[in-house]
Amino acid sequence: MLESARPACAPWRYPLPEQNAVPLIVLSVTRDPVEAINSLMRRAGQAVHCTWLPAVRDLGDALAQINPQLLIHVAATAAEAAPVLRVRDQLAPGVPVLVLMPAMDEEQAAQALQLGARDVVTLASPARLEAVVRRELAVFRSARELEAAAKSAQDARSQLDNVLQRSNDAIIQVQEGIVTEANPAWHELYAVVDGITGQPVMDLFEESTHAALRGALAACQQGRWSDHTLRANALLNDGTVLPIEMTLALGEYEGEPCVRLVVPSRPRDELAAAAAAPAPRPEIAAGLMRRVDLLDALAERLATPSAGGVRCLAVLRIDKFAALERVVGATASEEVFTEVARLLKESLHPKELVGRLGGVRFAALLERGNEHDISAWSDRLLARIAKHVMQVNDKALSVTCTLGLSVVPPKDTRVDALLADAMESARKGIARGGNQTITSARADTDSRVMSYDQVWVKHIKAALMENRFRLVQQPIASLQGEDPGMFDVLVRMIDTQGKEVLPSEFMAAAGRNDLLKNIDRWVVGASLTFAAQKAPQCLFVRLSRETARDPGFIDWLDNHLRSSRAQPQRLCFQVTEESAAAHVPEITALASALRERKFRFALEGFGSGRNSAGMLDSVPLDFVKIDGTLVQGLAGDPQLQQRVRMLVEAARKARIQTVAERVEDANTMAVLWQIGVQYIQGYFVNEPEEVVLHG
């Protein structure tokens, strides 16, 4: 093929070049320039493999076989380069050409550049020759990498187009709030024929979904949305509402970033089974459990101790359903039932149990932070149902419901008893006119409370004496992306058998018997020890109202701070807004004393009082924790969103950082991100983790 070509690095003259040596072609009548270039570049640390071509006739084959990164043509005049450049342009237009001349001549150099050479060099200036060769090699590599990247992007786009068109998942791409592309599966899901390209994405979803979707889209575009599932209500072409779950991912459309929304398809066998099966009952269609499954699930769940907070069994009953059925008919009344079931299901956390008890009754097991959360949930659900207008048989109608609640005691988890109490409460609410919440009046008598407390006081005192308390920490996540290294500190008691006892079981007795200050001091001491050993960025430590008003607490804290050698800025003490509002002078003095010592201070339950924004001016603060009662109903309540937005804005103006409490799902996180909250905590972030401290 190249009989006249002789490598300058031939075995009989030079050792074989390194495997990664850069391939060059040197076109020269004599061999000397080839050896000079090879030696120059090797001394400069650039391994090259120079192939010598004495004549232009061999250039075509050489370009095809060697695939050079640079061609150097040794010529006496620029005109001699013309045939060389014509061959290069035809066979390898991307290969740069340098003309090596005896001497630099501006006129000759200009002519070479006009013909298509990259530059003119001479052996008389080796430094410039080396620099120009390096430059051209770098440009060649960059151009080749760019071409490869462009081809890869084109291939990826082609593959993506195929995936979009053939995927069973329903997929749309959204750019600046507008749908730029939708695949056939999405059209099928929405039952559209003409397509939806160019429509605002918000038009495809029910209004209650908009806030969460806007937040998720914005977070995803900034690379701050992980693999979370977003719940939404799709507004189909025929006006019906379909609850769906979507994933979001950052993509690209016509060179610009976009967000891809994907609704996973159901497996083919599942679809076939669904098609062959009879139409599901309304509660099944709404995602509710059947009565028999619900009762079994309740018994199983209640047999497992709660990870914290309060459990409550709720029974929801539709008011005056018999009269409604007479007006719209039995068949249409089931549509009303299905719609109420959907509203109930949407108000619950994904892990909470819900099903149909029979008749026009539903039952749900709530697991919330405290009883205030339960009360807020009840008010929001009943208000949403009452305001919701349904279209049934061309008639617009609305209904109301009544809720009966039975709080689950720590030690009494009998399903039958709890259901009986909740149903009796619902019956009382119906008798009083409906559209209200009634909580079971079942309670221990004073004598039983005293007996209960006597047992727990003994256990609490023994646990304090024997150091049988443990800290647990719940991570606090940043909505800005970085890990803040912040944790919320909780406490657990360990019984004599080594089992964990939750605060919900013993804190009430501790409060009634003046033991909260003792527990608080154990927690503060253990937190100081942990801060000294592990150096977290910030530990949030709760103080009871009794400790916050204790004049001896600061002196006790000073002594323990010195002995622990902890850095005070690593602890942030927190009290409830309720305590602060009731005792403004004492809490203000406490906060000032703590901050003088470089501790930080926070209010939790922020937003629960009548003048929450006013507390920002009264108490020196570093953080406020937005009340979980507000947070848990945030995703579907525009009025609540506006209230929280005002609280966050007031804190921002006061240069106080915000943390949202008890965040349980991705929809809530998305809304909080859009509102401007900086940090979140709750079971959506992580469940509490034990902090092992050796005393």
N, C-alpha and C positions, 0 to 999 in steps of 0.2 A: 504493500500500500504506500508506504513512505520510504522508498528505498534510498532516496537522497538525503533524508533527514537523519541527523546525528545528534543525540542528546549531548549537551556540554558536560553533563554529569555522567558520562559513559563509564562502565565499570573499570575499563582499562586506564582511565585517567583520574576519576574521582570516585569516592564511595557513593553508593546509591543514596538518593535523597530520602529524607524522612517521609513517612507515610502521609503526613499532613502538609507537605511542601506545596506552595502555591504554583499551579501550572502557568507558565509563560511561553509565548512563541517569540523568538527573535529571528526576523527575516534579514539576513545579511549575506553579502557575497563571500565574506571571509569569516573565519571562526573567532577571531580575536575579540570583537565586541561582545560576543556571547559570553566568553569566559570572564571578561571584565565586569559585565553586569552581574553575572552569577556571584563572583567574588565580592563585589561591592555590597550586594544585598545580604549576603551571608555574614559579612563582617558587621553589618548593621543589625544583625539579629533577626532578619526576615528570611526564613527558609523558602527558597524558590526552586522550581524545577524548570530549567530553561531548555526548550526544544529548538534546535537550530534548523532553519530552513534556508538553503542557499538560493532558491528560486521561487517566484510567485506561483508557478504552475502547481506546486505542492500545497499551497495555502488552503484550498478548498477542503481537501481530505484532512488536513491537520486540524482545521477548525471543527470539523465534525467529530474527529476521533479524540482529540486532546481536551476539548471543552475548556479553552484557556480563560484566565481572568484578565489577561492583558496581552496585547500584541505590540511589540517594539519593532519598528521598521528603520533599518540603517540606510540612509539615503544621502546623496550628495546635494540634491536640490528637492524643493517641495514638490515639483512636478512629478518626480519619480514615485511619490506616494499615491498618485491618482489611481492606478490600477489596483493597488493593494486595498485601498479604501472601497473601491467598487465591489471587490470580492467580499470584503467584510460586510458591506451594507446588504448584500444579497443573502449571505449565509448565516451571519451572526451579528446582527445590528447592535446588540447590546454590549459587545466586547469593545472596550476603549482601545484606541490606537495612539501611540506616541511615536513621533518621528525623531530619530537620533541623527543629528547632523554634525559635521566637523566643527562648526562654529555657529554662534547665535547671530542671526541676521533678522532684523525686524520685518523686512519685506517678505523674506522667505517664510518666517513664522506666521505672518498674516495669511499668506497663501495656503499653508498647511492647515490652518484652522478653518479657512473657507472650504477646503476640500472635505473636512470632517474629522481631522485629527483632534485629539484632546489637548495636546501641547507639543512643543518642540524642546528637546533636551540635548545636552552635549556631555561627552566624557570629560571635558575640561572642567566641568563644575560637578563633581561627584555628590556634594551635599545637596545641591538642587535636584540632581537626578534621583537620588534616594527619596527626597521629600515628594517629588511629583509621582514616583512609582507608588509610594505608600498612599498618597491621596487618591490616585486612580483605583487602586485595589479596594480602598475603603468605600469609594463611591459605587464601584461595581457590586460589592457585597451588599451594600444598603439597597441598591436597586433590585438585586435578586431577592433579598428578603422581603422587600415591599411587594414585589410581584407575587411571591409565594403567599404572602399574607392576603393579598387581594384575591388570589385564586381560592385560598382556603375560605375566605369570607363568602365568596360567591358560591362555593360548593356547599358551605354551611347553610347559606340562605336557601339554596335549591333544596337541600335536604329538609330544612325547616318547612318550606312550602309544601313538600310532599307529606311531612308529618301532619301539618295543619289540615291538609285536605283529606288525608286518609285516617286520621285519628278518630277513635270512638269517643274520646274526651271532647267536651264542648269547650272551645277555645276562642277568645277574642284578644286582640291587641289594642291597647289604649294609649293615645298620645295626646297630652295636654287636655285630658278629659273627653276626647273624641274617639269613637271606635274607628280604627283604621283598617281592621281586617277581622273577619269572622269566618270560621270554618263551617262546613256543612252540618256538623254535629250541633253547633250552637244554633244554627238556623232551625234545625229539627227540634231542639229543646224549646225554642221560643215560638215554634210553629209559624215562621215567617217565610215568605216566598221571594219578596223583592230584595231582601238583604237589609242589613242595619248599618253598613259602612257610612260614616259621616254623622251618625247620631251621637248626642251626648250620652256618655255611659250611664249617667244617673237616671236617664229616662227608662232604663231597662230594669230598674229596681224600685221597690216600694220606698216611700220617703223615710220610714223608720230605719232603713239601712244606710241612708246617704252619709251620715256623719262618720260612721265606722269605715265605710268604703273610701271616703275622701281621705281620711287619716292614713289608711293602709296604702292607698296609691301614692300619697306623698312620701311616706316612709320608705316604700319600696324604691321609688325613684332616687332616693338619696342613699340607697344601699343599707337601710336600717331595718329591713323587714326580713326576719329569718323564716324558717319553714313552718309558719303558723297557718292554721286553717281559719278562714273567715266565714262566718255564718251570714247569710243574706236572704232576703225575700225577693225572688225574681218576679217581675211584673210581666206576665206572658202576654202574647199578642191578643188573646181573647179576653184580657182583663183579669184573669185569675192570678192568684198569688201562689208561688211555689217556693217553699223553703229549700235552699241549697247550701252546699258548703264548697268554698273555692280556695284554691291556692294562688298565690301571686308570685311572679318572678320577673326580674328585670330582663328586658330583651332589647331588640333593635329593629327599627322599621325605616327603610330608606336612609340609612346612615345616621338616624337620630334615635336616642333612647326612647323606649316605650315600656309599658307594663303589660305582661301577659296574664290574663285571668283564665284559670282552668277549672272546669267542673268535671271531676272524674266520672267516667262512665260506669255503669253497673255491669258486672260480668254477664256474658251472653247467656250462660245457663240460668242466671238469676232473672234476666229479662224474659227468657222463655218460660220459666216457671211462673213469673208474674202474669204473663199473657194468658197462660193456660188456667190460672187460678181464678176463682170468682172475685168480684170486686171486694176490696178490703172493707172491713167495718170502719166507721168514721174515726174511732179512737186509734185504730191501727194506722190509718192513712195520715193521721196527725202526729205519728211517732210516739203514741202512748202505749203502755203495757196493758195486756189483758188483765182482768181481775185476778185470776188464779196466779199468773206470773208476778203480778204486783205484790200480792200477799206473801208469796215465797221470798221475793227480793227484799221486802221490808223486814221480814224476820231475820234474814241473813245479814242485812246491813246493820240492823240494831244490835245484833249479837257481837258486832265488832266495835270496840271503843272508838269514839270520835277522836280525830287528830287534834281537835281544839274547837272552841266556839260553842254554838248552841244548835241543837237539833229540834225541829218542830214538825209535827205531822199536821198537814193542812187538808181540809175537806172543802172543795169548792162546789157550790150548788147553783144551778141556773134558776133565777127567780121567775115565778109565774109561767113556767114552761107549758103547762097544760093549756092555758089560755092562748099562748102563742101557737101551739100545735093546732088548735081549732081554727085559727085564722089562716095559717099558711099550709096546713096539711101535714100529715105524718112524714111524708117523703122529704118535703122541703125543710121540715124542722131538723132533720138530720144534718142538713147543710149548716144550720145555725150551730148545732152541736159541734160539728167539725171545726168551725171557725173559732168558737170559744176554746176548744182543745188546742188549736194552733197558738192562740194568744197566751194560754197558760204555759204551753211548752216553751215558747220563746222567752218567757219571763224567768225561766229557771236556768241554773247552771248545768252544763253538760252532764255532770256526774250525779245530779240530784234525780231521785226516782219519781216517776209520775205515771199514773194509769187511771183507768175508769173503774169506779167502784160498782157501777150499775145504775140504772135509771138515768138521772140527769146529774149525777155526782161524780166528781173526780177526786183523787187523793194524791198528795205529793209529800215527799219527805224533804224538808228544807234543811240545809246545813250551812249556817251563816255565822258571822263573827259574834253577834250578840243579839239580844232581843229587840234592840232598836232596829237592826237590819231586817228582822222579821216583820216588824210593824211597818217599816218603810216599804218593803216589798208588797205587803198586803194593800196598802193605800194606792200604790202605783198600779197594781194589777186591776183592782176594782175600777179605778178611774179610767184606765185604758179600755177595759171592756165596755164601760158605759158610754164612752165617746165614740166607739168604733161603729161605723155604719155598715151594715151588710146588705148586699143586693140578693134577694131571694124571690124568685118568680116575678121579676120585674117590680118588686117592692123594696123600698129602702126601709130597713128596720134596725133597731138596736135593742139590746137586752142588758139587764143588770144581773149581778151574781152576789152571793153571800159566802163568806169564808168562816169556817170554824177551825180554830187552832188549838192544838194540844202540845205544849212544850214537853219534850222528852226528858224525864229526870235521869240523872247519871246512873242510878242503880235499878230503874224500873223500865224495862224495854219490852213489855208485853204488848204485842201488836193489837190484840183484841181490845185491851183497856184503852190504849191510846186512840184507836179508831172510834170507840164508843164515845170518848170524851169530845173528840173533834166533831163527830156527827151530831152530838147533842148540842154543841155550841152553834153549829150551822142551823139546826132546827130553831134555836132561840132567835137567831138573827132573822130567819124567815118570818117568824111570828111577830117580830118587831117591825116588819115592813121591808126587809131585805136591803140589798146594796150596802152591806156593812160587814165589819169583822168582829167576831166574838171569840174571845180567848177562854179556854176552859178555866173554870173557877176552882178546879180540883187542887187542893193544896194541903200540905201537912198542917196539923194543928200545932199550937204553940208548944204543947208538951212533947210532940214528936220532934219538933225543931230543936228543942233543948236537948233531947236525948241524942239526936243526930249530931249536934254540936259537941256534946261531951266526948263522943267517940273520936271525932275529927281533931278536936283540940289536943287530945292525948297523942294522936298520930303526928300532928304537926310539930308539937314540942319535941317529941322523940326524934323526928327527922332532923330538926335543927340541931339538937344535941349530938346526934350521930353523923352529921354532915351527909344526910341522905337526900340532898337536893342536887339537881343538875341543871345547867344552863343548856338551852338549845338556841341556835341562831337561825334566823331566816334571812337569806340574802335579799338585798335591795338592789334592783337593776336600774341602770341608767337608760333613759330613752334617747340620749345623745349618742349612744353607741359604745362608749368605753366602760370598763368594769370599775365601778367606784370604790370597791372594797368596803362596802357598808353593809351592816347587818343589824337586824332587829333582834333584841335579846328577849327570850321567853324562859319560863322556869317550869321544871317538872319535879314532882316529888317521887322518890323511889320507896316502895313499901318494903316490909321486912322479907318478902319473898323475891325481891329484886325486880318487881314489875313497876312500870311507869304509871304514875297517877297524874291525870291532867288537872290543870288549875280549876276547870269548871266543877270539879268534884270537891275541892277543899278551900278554894278562895272565899266563897261566901261565908263559910264557918269561920275562917280566919278574920274576915272583916267584922263579923258580929262579936268576936271575942278579943279584939285589940291585938291581933297577931300580925297584921299586915306590915307594921314597921319592922318587926323582926325578920320577916321574909325579905322585905326590901333591902335591909342591910346585908343579908347574905348575898342577894343578887348583886348589889353594888360592889361588895368586896370581891366576889368571884369575877365580876366584869373587869375590875381593876387588875386583878391577877392575870386574866386572859389578855388584856390590852398590853401589859408589860411583857408577856411571853411571846405573843404572836404579832403584835404591832399592826392591828387592822387600821384602815383609814378612819372608820367611825363605827362605834357601837351605840345603838339607841337603847337606853335603859329606862324603863318605866319607874315612876315614883307614884305611890298611892297618895291620896289626898292627905292621909294622916302623916306620912313622911314629909310631904311638901310643906306642911304647916308646923313641923317639929322644929323648934328653935335650936335643939341640940344637934341636928343633923349635920350642919356645916362643920362644927368642931370635930365630930366623929369622922367626917369625910376627910378633913385635913390630916388627921392622924393616919388614916389608912392610905391616903395618897402618898405620904412620906415613906411608909413602910413598904408599899408595893413598888415604888419607883416607876409607876406608869406615867406616861405623858398625858396630861389632862385633856388635850385637844382631841384625843382618840375616843372620848366618851361624850355622848350627847344625851343629857337627861330630858325626859319628856313627861309631861302631865297632860291630863285631858283638858279640852277647852272648857268643859263643864266645871271642873275644879277651879280653873283659872278665873272664869267669869264669876264664880261664887266667892272667891277670895282674892280679888285683884291685888290688894296691898301686899299680902303675904307672898303670893306667887311672883310678883314683880321684884320683891326684895330677894327671894330665892334665886330667880334668874340672874339678877345683877351680881349677887355674890358668886354664883357659879361661873359666870363669864369673866369676872375679875380674876378667877383662878385658872382661866383659859379653857374651862369646860365649855361645851356648847349646850344650847337649850332649844327645846321644840315643844309645840302644842300638837297633840294628836286629837283626832275627832274634830278637826277644824272644819267649820261650816255647819256644825250641828246646833249652834246657838243663835240667838236673835241678832246679835251684833258681832258677828265673827270678824268682819273687816276692822271694827274698832279695836279688837284685841291686838292687832298689829301695832297700833300706836301706844298701847298701854304696857305691853310686856316686851322686854328685849329678847329677840328671837333670832335663831339661825335657820330653823326649818319650821314648816307647818306640814302636818300630815292630814290630807283631805279625808274627811270622814268616809268610812267604808259604806255607810248607808247611802251616801250620794253616789259613790263610785259604782256600786253594784247595779244601779238602775240606769246608768249613764247612757249606754249604747243606743237605746231606743227612745230616749226622752229628750226632745229638743229644749224644753224649758229647763230641765235639770242641767243640760249641757251649758246653757247660757249662765246659769247660776254658778256653776263650777268655773266657767271662763272668767267671770267677774272676780271670784275669789283668787284665782291664779294671777290675774292682772294686778289686783291689789297687793299681793305678796311680791310680785315682780317689782312694782314701784317702790316697795319698802326694802328691796334687795334681800328678800327672804326666799330661800329655796323651797320647792314644793315636792312632796312625796304623796302619791296616791295609795291609800290603804286597801287591802283586800281585793286586789285585781284578780279576776278568776278566768278571763277568756281573752282571746285575741281581739275581738270586736271592741271591748272596753279599752284595751291597750291602744288600739288605733285611734279612738276618739281622744284619749288623753294625750297622745302624741300631737294631734292636731291642735288641741287646746293650748299646749305649751307646758304641760307638766314635765318636770325634769326627771323624777324617779318614780318607780313603782315597786310595790311589794305585795305579796299574796301567793296563793297556791299556784297561780299561773306562772310565777317566776320560779318558785321552788318551795317544797315543803320544808319545815324546820329540820335542821340537822344538829345532832348532839355535839356539844363542846365538852370534851373530857378534861376536867381539871383535877389535879391531884393535890389534895390538901394535906 
